[in-house]
Amino acid sequence: MATAGKVELAKAISQKTGVTQKQAAEFINSFVETVEEKLGGGDKVQLVGFGTFMTRKREKREGRKPGTGEKIEIPASIVPVFKAGKGLKEKLNNK
């Protein structure tokens, strides 16, 4: 399975839309920055049919260091979450 990074995405967007790869890369960077800003402000970002970006609070919990097995406390944190939309799920399952 291949991984598509920003360069590959910019190239694909460029080919589909006719904009330059540089313009496509600028769009991708702007999109990512905007999503980060919205999530940081406590908002959700919903792209109907594609999915929703949101955050969730993860409570503090106990964990273990992999090498030693020593117990450690993992602090509470806010984590990003992506929930796929119906259209994306159907596309991935060829429906």
NORBELRA-V112655 format. One line per field, one symbol per residue. burial: # if it has 16 or more other ideal C-beta (glycine too) atoms within 10 Angstrom, else .. A space follows every 10 residues. Layout:
BEGIN
burial=???
END
This chain:
BEGIN
burial=.........# ..##...... ...##.#... ....#...#. ....#..... #.###..... .......... .......... ....#..... .....
END
